[in-house]
Amino acid sequence: MKTGLFSYPTPFTPPTTEENELLVLRLFRSRRVGATTFHRIIMEHGSATAALAALPEIARAAGVPDYSPCNEATALAEMKAGRKAGARLLVFGGPDYPQALLDLPDAPPVLWALGDTSLLQRPALAFVGARSASSLGRRMAAGLAQEAGEAGYVIVSGLARGIDAEAHQAALPTGTIGVQGGGIDVIYPKENAGLHDTLSRQGLRLSENPPGMQPQARHFPQRNRIISGLARATIVIEAAAKSGSLLTARNALDQGREVMAVPGHPMDGRVGGCNLLIRDGATLIRDFADIAEALGPAPPQPSHTPPLPQSAVPDDLAQALLELLGPSPVLEDHVIRDLQTDAATFAQLLTDLELEGMVLRHPGSRISLA
């Protein structure tokens, strides 16, 4: 029998029944079984049933006595919670599981999916970047995501504030996928609750974690490998030299995907990582034409229902304004729209910050950080 990365030495039937889904879920939720270990022991034993039976002996050989795999009741409770949230369980090798992830050695054995799973069958681009994105960065993310969506690409991101939220929002009419760091029913961050809800109806949300799990720092690198793995290319917009976005870019390179980055002002720390990526060989992106030239056009796809407008503005308006600005001047009107405030409030706020020496005015009704 021909073997390969995901060919098994003994016959393996992709899990398509609820019984097989339960066995796969039990195996993956067992203690000390991550995605890579899951695939290794399936390759060695040929089925989830055989792997579950072998786990206690494997654990004993590794110095872990009295080991018990995840029990059936725990797995059934997770399946019940996922379905209560309206989600479906996608298992590796089964129907609707994303083809783009099949070649990864650490492909998620299970994914909870809430929304339109047909989006997983279309070509995708990943958008990542700063949570405290500038006005220019937000505008760039929205513009690129909108054009990429109109060209037929699904936009994948992580449902965070900043660049993620802008890319998702702009791509709602054409298709977008949000990969979550916590459980499929857990909203994080809370300010993006409306966006989570809209994606579940007009896009797709995915999670590798059990329903109810609160996101922790260790979950985000795992989430990021899914974001990059789903996409033909990862596009980085406003990332610091040490940031999770750069880790996602490295995942993309390890997975054999393209990495692209939008350059920025050398004095703006938010774009230091993007400039480093370009220096090291990432494709420089000025507009969507650069993406299309590097990848070629994706086939056009039907549009979704237009989204409802969402706001992601923090409560502290002064801090929000400063986060939107960088060394490069931007139009005051654009910042007012990003803040979703009125002109009078903005004018007073701008005057206060200017007197404090934090903001500079420029000709043409433009402002920047001092």
Stockholm file with secondary structure:
# STOCKHOLM 1.0

chainA/1-370         MKTGLFSYPTPFTPPTTEENELLVLRLFRSRRVGATTFHRIIMEHGSATAALAALPEIARAAGVPDYSPCNEATALAEMKAGRKAGARLLVFGGPDYPQALLDLPDAPPVLWALGDTSLLQRPALAFVGARSASSLGRRMAAGLAQEAGEAGYVIVSGLARGIDAEAHQAALPTGTIGVQGGGIDVIYPKENAGLHDTLSRQGLRLSENPPGMQPQARHFPQRNRIISGLARATIVIEAAAKSGSLLTARNALDQGREVMAVPGHPMDGRVGGCNLLIRDGATLIRDFADIAEALGPAPPQPSHTPPLPQSAVPDDLAQALLELLGPSPVLEDHVIRDLQTDAATFAQLLTDLELEGMVLRHPGSRISLA
#=GR chainA/1-370 SS CCCCTTCCSSCCCCCCSHHHHHHHHHHHTSTTCCHHHHHHHHHHHSSHHHHHHHHHHHHHHTTCCSCCCCCHHHHHHHHHHHHHTTCEEEETTSTTCCGGGTTCTTCCSEEEEEECGGGGGSCEEEEEECSSCCHHHHHHHHHHHHHHHHTTCEEEECCCTTHHHHHHHHHTTTCEEEECSSCTTCCSSGGGHHHHHHHHHHSEEEESSCTTCCCCTTHHHHHHHHHHHHSSEEEEESCCSSSHHHHHHHHHHHTTCEEEECCCCTTCGGGHHHHHHHHTTCEECSSHHHHHHHHCCCCCCCCCCCCCCCCCCCSCHHHHHHHHCCSSCEEHHHHHHHHTCCHHHHHHHHHHHHHTTSEEEETTTEEEEC
#=GC SS_cons         CCCCTTCCSSCCCCCCSHHHHHHHHHHHTSTTCCHHHHHHHHHHHSSHHHHHHHHHHHHHHTTCCSCCCCCHHHHHHHHHHHHHTTCEEEETTSTTCCGGGTTCTTCCSEEEEEECGGGGGSCEEEEEECSSCCHHHHHHHHHHHHHHHHTTCEEEECCCTTHHHHHHHHHTTTCEEEECSSCTTCCSSGGGHHHHHHHHHHSEEEESSCTTCCCCTTHHHHHHHHHHHHSSEEEEESCCSSSHHHHHHHHHHHTTCEEEECCCCTTCGGGHHHHHHHHTTCEECSSHHHHHHHHCCCCCCCCCCCCCCCCCCCSCHHHHHHHHCCSSCEEHHHHHHHHTCCHHHHHHHHHHHHHTTSEEEETTTEEEEC
//
